[in-house]
C-alpha cells in the first residue's frame, strides 16, 4: 500500500488506538482516528490528537464513532469516504475488558461485552466493505488478544468475546479473498493500557460472595499481572502500533492471518500454526484452496 492510503481506526482515545493513529499519521498515511463521546469525556483525548497533528503537520482527523451504534458507525464511515474518497484500511481496535468470576457477570454485562468487542467490528466492517469490494482492494485489521486463542481464568467474558472476534475475522479472510480484500488479526499479550484500568467488575455481588475465598483470586491475579507490566522492563504498547504498520506495509497475499505481539506468547504461536495447518486442510478438502490468501 502507498503512503497516501487512508486508514480508519476505532477506539483512539487511548492505548493501542491512539498510538496507532499517531504512528500511521507520522508515517504518511491519512488517518481518521475515531472515538465515542468526542465532545464529552473524550474531548481532551480528541484535542490532544488534533493538536499533535497540527504541530507535526500530518494528516489526522478525529471523528465521532460509537461502535455499538450503527448510525454512528455509518455516519463516520460516510464522512471519511466523502472527504477522502476511499478507506484502504479499517483497524478494529475499540474494546472493553472484564475481570472477575464469570458467574458474577450479569447477562446485560455480557451483552455489552459482545456489543463492543464482537458486533462493533461487525458494524464497522459492514460499513467499509462495500467501497472496498467495489475497488477490489482493502484491509481489515482486528485487534484481538492472546486470550482469543488460550483461556485465562477469571477473564471468561472477555475471552469469549475475543474467541468470537477471531472467528469473524478469519471468516472474512476466506470469504473476501476472491474480492481482493484482506482480513488479519493481531493478538497482543498483556500491556499496561487503560483497557485493563477500566475493566468491568462483576455486578452480581451476591454470586461473587458465594465463592468464598476464591472470590479474591481475580484481584490477586490482576495485581500479579500489574507488577509484571510496570518498571523499566515493561512491554511497550507501541509494539502493537508497529505491528499494525508492518501489516499495512506488507503486500497483499503475503500478510499472515495472525500476528502475536507478546514477549511471552504462552504457546499461542504454536496453536496458530497447528490450527492454520488444519484449517488449510479443510479448505483443500472443500475445494477452496485458493481462499487461503487474498487474490491480487
QUIQUIPE-V680960 format. One record per residue. N is the residue number from 1. RES is the residue in three letters. PHI is phi as a letter, one per 40 degrees, with the letter a starting at -180 (999 if undefined). NEAR is the number of other C-alpha atoms within 8 Angstrom. D_LAST is the distance of its C-alpha to the last C-alpha in Angstrom with 2 decimals. Layout:
[[N RES PHI NEAR D_LAST] [N RES PHI NEAR D_LAST]]
This chain:
[[1 UNK 999 7 12.27] [2 UNK c 4 15.29] [3 UNK c 7 18.84] [4 UNK b 7 19.35] [5 UNK c 11 17.01] [6 UNK b 13 18.94] [7 UNK b 13 19.70] [8 UNK b 13 21.95] [9 UNK b 15 23.92] [10 UNK c 14 26.56] [11 UNK g 15 29.83] [12 UNK c 16 30.39] [13 UNK c 11 34.19] [14 UNK a 11 34.41] [15 UNK f 11 32.98] [16 UNK d 13 29.31] [17 UNK c 16 28.37] [18 UNK c 13 30.66] [19 UNK c 13 29.77] [20 UNK c 14 26.02] [21 UNK d 14 26.69] [22 UNK c 9 28.91] [23 UNK c 11 26.72] [24 UNK c 12 23.59] [25 UNK c 14 25.87] [26 UNK c 8 27.57] [27 UNK c 7 24.28] [28 UNK h 10 23.62] [29 UNK c 13 21.58] [30 UNK c 13 22.99] [31 UNK b 14 24.15] [32 UNK b 14 25.61] [33 UNK c 16 27.75] [34 UNK b 14 29.07] [35 UNK a 15 32.07] [36 UNK c 9 34.77] [37 UNK f 11 38.30] [38 UNK c 11 37.58] [39 UNK c 6 41.09] [40 UNK b 6 42.76] [41 UNK c 7 42.54] [42 UNK c 12 39.25] [43 UNK d 10 40.60] [44 UNK c 7 41.40] [45 UNK c 9 37.90] [46 UNK c 11 36.39] [47 UNK c 8 38.91] [48 UNK c 8 38.26] [49 UNK c 12 34.52] [50 UNK c 11 35.42] [51 UNK c 8 38.09] [52 UNK c 8 35.97] [53 UNK c 12 33.28] [54 UNK c 8 36.08] [55 UNK c 6 37.75] [56 UNK c 6 34.69] [57 UNK g 6 33.33] [58 UNK b 10 29.80] [59 UNK c 10 27.90] [60 UNK a 13 28.59] [61 UNK b 8 29.89] [62 UNK c 11 31.38] [63 UNK b 10 30.98] [64 UNK c 11 32.90] [65 UNK a 13 30.86] [66 UNK b 11 32.42] [67 UNK c 15 29.91] [68 UNK c 8 32.68] [69 UNK b 7 33.14] [70 UNK c 9 30.64] [71 UNK c 6 32.21] [72 UNK c 11 31.91] [73 UNK c 14 28.23] [74 UNK c 10 27.46] [75 UNK c 9 29.72] [76 UNK c 11 28.09] [77 UNK c 10 24.55] [78 UNK c 8 25.96] [79 UNK c 8 27.73] [80 UNK c 13 24.70] [81 UNK c 10 22.71] [82 UNK c 8 25.83] [83 UNK c 6 26.42] [84 UNK b 8 23.00] [85 UNK g 7 21.18] [86 UNK a 10 18.19] [87 UNK b 16 17.50] [88 UNK c 11 14.44] [89 UNK b 13 15.80] [90 UNK b 14 18.48] [91 UNK b 12 20.63] [92 UNK c 13 22.90] [93 UNK b 12 25.85] [94 UNK d 12 28.97] [95 UNK a 8 31.13] [96 UNK b 12 34.71] [97 UNK b 11 36.50] [98 UNK a 11 39.56] [99 UNK b 13 41.96] [100 UNK i 12 44.85] [101 UNK c 13 46.18] [102 UNK d 10 43.88] [103 UNK c 7 46.87] [104 UNK c 13 47.96] [105 UNK c 13 44.95] [106 UNK c 10 45.57] [107 UNK c 6 43.32] [108 UNK c 6 42.86] [109 UNK c 9 41.68] [110 UNK c 10 39.20] [111 UNK c 8 37.96] [112 UNK c 8 37.44] [113 UNK d 14 35.47] [114 UNK c 10 33.07] [115 UNK d 10 32.96] [116 UNK c 14 31.77] [117 UNK c 14 29.73] [118 UNK b 13 28.04] [119 UNK c 11 28.42] [120 UNK d 12 27.84] [121 UNK d 12 24.15] [122 UNK c 9 23.93] [123 UNK c 11 25.42] [124 UNK c 13 23.23] [125 UNK c 10 19.98] [126 UNK c 8 21.42] [127 UNK c 10 22.22] [128 UNK c 11 18.93] [129 UNK c 8 16.50] [130 UNK d 8 17.51] [131 UNK c 9 16.51] [132 UNK c 14 13.16] [133 UNK c 12 12.44] [134 UNK c 7 13.86] [135 UNK c 7 11.63] [136 UNK f 9 8.41] [137 UNK a 12 8.23] [138 UNK i 13 10.69] [139 UNK a 12 12.27] [140 UNK b 13 15.38] [141 UNK b 13 17.75] [142 UNK b 14 20.83] [143 UNK c 11 23.95] [144 UNK b 13 25.69] [145 UNK a 11 28.37] [146 UNK c 12 29.54] [147 UNK c 11 31.74] [148 UNK c 16 28.72] [149 UNK b 9 29.09] [150 UNK b 7 32.79] [151 UNK b 9 35.85] [152 UNK b 8 38.26] [153 UNK d 5 41.57] [154 UNK g 9 42.61] [155 UNK b 13 39.05] [156 UNK d 12 38.69] [157 UNK c 10 37.72] [158 UNK c 12 35.17] [159 UNK c 12 33.78] [160 UNK d 9 33.48] [161 UNK c 13 31.40] [162 UNK c 14 28.98] [163 UNK d 11 28.69] [164 UNK c 10 27.82] [165 UNK c 13 25.25] [166 UNK c 11 23.49] [167 UNK c 8 23.44] [168 UNK c 9 21.94] [169 UNK c 12 19.20] [170 UNK c 11 18.29] [171 UNK c 8 18.48] [172 UNK d 10 15.99] [173 UNK d 17 13.61] [174 UNK c 11 13.79] [175 UNK c 8 14.44] [176 UNK c 12 11.50] [177 UNK d 14 8.83] [178 UNK c 9 8.35] [179 UNK b 10 8.57] [180 UNK g 13 5.76] [181 UNK b 17 8.80] [182 UNK b 15 9.87] [183 UNK b 14 13.57] [184 UNK b 15 15.74] [185 UNK b 13 19.49] [186 UNK b 16 22.02] [187 UNK b 13 25.37] [188 UNK c 13 28.16] [189 UNK c 12 31.56] [190 UNK c 7 34.78] [191 UNK b 10 34.98] [192 UNK c 10 37.80] [193 UNK b 10 36.54] [194 UNK c 8 38.12] [195 UNK d 10 36.22] [196 UNK c 8 38.77] [197 UNK c 6 41.62] [198 UNK c 8 41.13] [199 UNK d 10 40.61] [200 UNK c 8 42.31] [201 UNK b 8 45.41] [202 UNK d 14 46.74] [203 UNK c 8 48.67] [204 UNK c 9 50.94] [205 UNK c 8 53.42] [206 UNK c 7 55.72] [207 UNK c 9 53.09] [208 UNK c 13 52.39] [209 UNK c 8 56.11] [210 UNK c 7 56.54] [211 UNK c 8 54.54] [212 UNK g 7 57.32] [213 UNK d 6 56.54] [214 UNK c 6 52.97] [215 UNK c 11 52.28] [216 UNK c 7 52.47] [217 UNK c 8 49.88] [218 UNK d 11 46.86] [219 UNK c 8 48.67] [220 UNK c 8 49.45] [221 UNK c 8 45.86] [222 UNK c 8 44.63] [223 UNK c 8 47.23] [224 UNK c 8 46.28] [225 UNK c 9 42.60] [226 UNK d 9 43.65] [227 UNK c 7 45.73] [228 UNK c 8 42.78] [229 UNK b 12 40.71] [230 UNK b 9 43.35] [231 UNK g 6 44.78] [232 UNK c 4 43.46] [233 UNK c 6 41.22] [234 UNK c 9 39.52] [235 UNK c 8 35.71] [236 UNK c 6 34.11] [237 UNK d 12 32.02] [238 UNK c 9 30.09] [239 UNK c 8 28.39] [240 UNK c 12 26.31] [241 UNK c 13 25.39] [242 UNK c 10 24.39] [243 UNK c 11 22.15] [244 UNK c 11 20.38] [245 UNK c 11 19.99] [246 UNK c 8 18.64] [247 UNK c 8 15.90] [248 UNK c 10 14.91] [249 UNK c 7 15.05] [250 UNK c 9 13.03] [251 UNK c 8 9.49] [252 UNK d 9 6.78] [253 UNK g 8 7.12] [254 UNK b 7 10.57] [255 UNK c 9 12.36] [256 UNK c 6 15.28] [257 UNK c 9 16.05] [258 UNK b 9 19.54] [259 UNK b 9 21.17] [260 UNK c 12 24.98] [261 UNK b 12 26.96] [262 UNK a 8 30.53] [263 UNK c 6 33.10] [264 UNK b 5 34.40] [265 UNK c 11 31.51] [266 UNK f 4 34.05] [267 UNK g 6 32.18] [268 UNK c 11 29.14] [269 UNK c 8 26.77] [270 UNK c 7 28.48] [271 UNK d 9 28.16] [272 UNK c 9 24.43] [273 UNK c 8 24.06] [274 UNK c 8 26.25] [275 UNK c 8 24.73] [276 UNK c 8 21.18] [277 UNK c 8 22.63] [278 UNK c 8 24.43] [279 UNK c 8 21.59] [280 UNK c 10 19.39] [281 UNK c 8 22.46] [282 UNK c 8 22.70] [283 UNK c 12 19.18] [284 UNK c 9 20.03] [285 UNK c 7 23.33] [286 UNK c 7 21.88] [287 UNK g 6 19.60] [288 UNK b 9 16.49] [289 UNK d 9 15.30] [290 UNK c 5 11.66] [291 UNK c 12 11.82] [292 UNK c 11 12.53] [293 UNK b 11 9.17] [294 UNK c 16 6.39] [295 UNK c 10 3.79] [296 UNK b 5 0.00]]
